[in-house]
Amino acid sequence: SSRYLARAAYEVVGMDLLGTGASPGWAEPFAGDEGRQVAAVIEHVAAEPWCTGAVGAFGLSYGAWTTYQVAALDPEPLGAVVPVSVTPAAYRSSWTGGAFNLLKRATWPVSMYASAALPPSRRDPDGRWAAVWEARLDHLRSAEPWLFSLLEHPTEDEFWASRRVDPADVSVPTLAACGYRDVHTGPMVEFVEAIDA
């Protein structure tokens, strides 16, 4: 999708999620920090001389989750979002009918940890990348794995309530895409139908 948009004369800016790639810090699963960070990037990009001031956001899976978060924050330059293959109802995709969704949630936290353990792909000559990577590895040695955090909350408690995007908060035009057999399809369709944008 990035190449397609670039060939269509759009400027495309990639952003590493908090705690992955060259991004320092560490995220908690489905917390709201990523939405605020994406909003800051959108404001920054909109102010660049090569930008018209209109910005869209898209993402796949967890990157799509952040597009819902930023859409709920509604930064002024944001004109539209395209979340692909994710639901903004993290509890429903983690605990399906009261049972922990092993298909989706047993493997995903492990893959997020694996992504966080990788070194940044862009290595600056000053060595910032090594410091970011070392700090992340130090954190991974002592952090509780996301899988355990999700298992500790089998009911839709405050943990999940603070990790839910309300469709009433989304006023940005939204084009959501999902596979028919994707675990997120039902909750995603319900959410998008409730958006008044």
N, C-alpha and C positions, 0 to 999 in steps of 0.2 A: 504494500500500500504506500510506503514512503516513496519508492521509486516511481510509482504511477503518479502520485501527486507532484513530485518534482518534475517529471516529464510534462505535466500539465501546467507548468510555470508557477507552482506554489513553492514558497519557502518551507522547508520541513526541518523542524528542530527536534532532536531526540533528547530524552531526559531519562537518566538512570533513576530508578526508584530508590528511596532512602535505604541505605545499607547494601546496595548492589552496585556493580560497575565502579565508577569513579566517585560515587556519592558517599560521603562520610555518614557516620551515625548508624542508628539501628532502628528499625520499625517494629512496632507491636502489630500482631495480625489484625487487619481491617481497621486500625485506628485512624483518626481523622487527620493526622499530620500530613499525609501525602497530598490530600486535597488542597490544604493551605500552601504547600510547597509548589504544587502545579499552578495555583493561582498566582503566586509570586513570579513564576517563570512566564506565565501568560502576560502579566503586566510588563515585565521586562522586555519580552519579545515585541509587544505592541508598541513600545516606545522606540524601538530601533529604527533608524532611517530607512532601512530596506523593507520595512513592514508597512502595510497600508493602515494598520491599527485594528484590523479585524483578524481575530484568531479563532481557530477551531481546535478541538482536541480529540484524539482517538487513541484507543489502546485495546489490547487483547488480554483477556483473563484478569490478572491483578492490575495490569495497566488500565483495563476497562473499569475496574472498581474505582480507580482514582479519577476517571472521567466523570463518574456519577458524583463523587465527592466534590469535585470542582464545579460541576453543574449546579449543585445545591448551594454553593457559595456565590455563584453568579458574578464573577468579576466582569467589569464593564466591557472589556474588549472581546469576551468570549461570545462567539456568534452561534456555535453549534458544537455538539459532541457526538461521537460515534463509538459507543462501547460495544465490544465484540466478545461474546461468549462468557458472560458473567451475570450474576444476579446481585442487586444491591441488598438483598436479604441474606446476609452471611449465615444467620442461624439456620434458615431453611435449607441452605445447600450443605450445611455441616451436619445437621440433625434432621433427617428426613423421616417424618412420621414418628418421631421420638427415638429413632435408632441412629447411631452414629454412622454417617455415610462413609464407609471404608473406601469405596471406589474413588471418591473425590478427595476426602480429607486425610486419609492415611498416607498418601503419597505426596500430596501437594506441600505440606510443611517441610518434608524432607528435601524436596527439590528447591524450596526457598532457601533452606540452610545451605544446600550445595551451591546455589547461585551466590550467596553471600560469602562463601569461602573462596570463591575464585578471585584472582587478582584483577585489578582494573585493566581493561584492554588498552586504554590510552595512557601511556607512561610518559609523564612530563620529565624534562631533563633535570628539574630541581629535586626530584625524588618524592614529591607530594604523594604520588600513587602508592609508594611503599609504606609511608606513614599511615595512609588511609587503610590499606590492606592489613597492616600489623594491628591497628586499633580494632578493626573488625574481627580479626582472628582472636584477639584477646577477649573480646566480648563473647564470641561464640563458645569459648572454653567454659564460661560460667553461666551463660544465659539458659533459662528454661526453654526447651524446645517448644515451638508453636503447637505441636501436636498435643502436648500435655496441657497447654493453656486451653485449647479447644475442648479437650476431654473433661476438664474441671468444671465446665459449664453446660450440663446436659439439658437445662431448661432455658427458656428465653428470658434470662435475667438481665440485670443492669449491664453486665459485660457485653451482651449482644445488643441491647437497646442503644448503647453508645456507639455501636458499630453498624447502625442501620441508617440508610439514606431515606428520607421521607419524600415520596413523589410530589407532595405538595410544595416542597422546597425547590423543585426543578422547574425553572421557567425558560430554560435554554432549549431550543429545538434539538431533539434527540432522535438519532437514527440508530436503533439497536439491532444487532445481528447475532443469530445463535443457530446452531444446528438442531434439527428436529429431535434427535436423540440425546442432545446434551443435557446433563444433569440440571442445568440452570434454566431450561426452556420455560417451564411453567411459571416459576416466580418472576422471571424476566418479562414475560409477556404481560402478566398482571401488573407489574410495576410500570412498564412503558404505557400501557393503556390508561393508567391513572395520572400520567403526566399531562398537564394542561398547557402545552406549548406547541 
